[in-house]
Amino acid sequence: MMGLGSAIGAGLFLGSGAGIQAAGPAVLVSYLLAGTLVIIVMWALGEMAAANPSSGAFSTYAEKAMGRTAGATIGWLWWLQLVVVIAAEAVGAAGLLATIWPVLPVWLLALVFMVVFTVVNLFGVRNYGEFEFWFAIFKVLAILAFLAVGAALLFGWLPDVPSPGLGVIFGGDGFAPNGIAGIGAGLLVVIFAFGGTEIVAVAAAETENPGPSVAKAIRTVVWRILVFYFGSVLVIALTVPWDSEALASPFAAVLSAAQIPGADAAITLVAAIALLSALNANLYGASRMIFSLSERDEAPGALRRLSRRRVPIRAVLASVAFGFIATVLELIFPERVLPVLLNVVGSTCLVVWAMVLLSQLVLRRRADRDGTELPFRMRGFPAVTYIGLALLAIILVLGFFSPNTGIQLLSTLVLIAGIATAAKINARRNSAKSSRLP
């Protein structure tokens, strides 16, 4: 259920409309390309996680494949992304709930969410997993209900509600009103909606029988993306015109077209729960990543201490502390702090996925050369890995030519350079300490 839930977030419930507005109905092509890339990345990550479960996940694999500086850089980069996103998700969920349940001010509700999920993560991985299990069930049921209503609308099964037929997707301005450029712009919007799926590999370290469990979760990626993402976006594209203002809340637009009462409130609640689910997962992932960095002497040693429940309490508190600070700053300076921070780390998932594929390329060849048995093997290696890298290269090129994402990519590259420099200095310091030991 964590594997299912990690791919279903606010990027689907709210962000899919932006993709349709960029590409029109041809956003379906964008989703197919982005979905293909995510499937390849998850296969590669699953192969490494099943063979070597680690709370450092892709950071550990990058270290094994390319050295300590690479591992530390990608680990710190991912951690920084998550702690910024944690704050954004708390504020975002509070803002959504305030529109339908204005009992508490947004700032207080955001802090309540931060406190609640900090406590959940301090009481052990079982509590985190239990929360994420029920969050995932709620989101999956919401998507299935949406698909059922969408199918009934499209096939004309709803009483007194005419079916839109195929006029929306093929009529008017056609299937691709903005051409190839629109599909590319839609691809850039879509790709970031899939961020978060890699947390499954982080959780593998605290899973019983991680090899079979991770392999099973990875194998569900294909049908998960086809059913939940592609299916949902297909229903929206068939129902709501691509230039409609209603795409600001695309799921609510479909439910309104189906004349379902209370659609706006229902989708707002689902989107808020999706954000809280992501907050819970990201706090868990951030704490385990910095704990792993500490174990490898890439972060302060105090963060590696465990409680009786084997929870890295200091790592959890360190990960949530930045979220509290950023949340307070955002509330003091609304819409000024978090947008800047999110812009800096917004392209992190592309860098992480590139490192996953490069690490798998090195480690798989090393395992084949040494005759090492792997519990889960990516099919079509190395061609499939190269296809994934090619897709990533295309997305990066498109990103640099897009005014919205070009600055974001440059900011991320500057951040990477800074982290890599600090990691290199830390590695030399550790090496000097080791040489002085008797």
Secondary structure, DSSP 8 states (H G I E B T S, - for coil): -HHHHHT-SHHHHTTHHHHHHHHGGGHHHHHHHHHHHHHHHHHHHHHHHHHS--TTHHHHHHHHHH-HHHHHHHHHHHHHHHHHHHHHHHHHHHHHHHHH-TTS-HHHHHHHHHHHHHHHHHT-HHHHHHHHHHHHHHHHHHHHHHHHHHHHHHTT-STT----TTHHHHSTT-S-TTHHHHHHHHHHHHHGGGTTTTHHHHHGGGSSSHHHHHHHHHHTHHHHIIIIIIHHHHHHHHHS-TT-GGGGSHHHHHHHHTT-TTHHHHHHHHHHHHHHHHHHHHHHHHHHHHHHHHHTTSS-GGGG---TT---HHHHHHHHHHHHHHHHHHHHSTTTSHHHHHHHHTTHHHHHHHHHHHHHHHHHHHHHHHT---SS--TTTTHHHHHHHHHHHHHHHHHHHSHHHHHHHHHHHHHHHHHHHHHHHHHHHHHHHHHH--
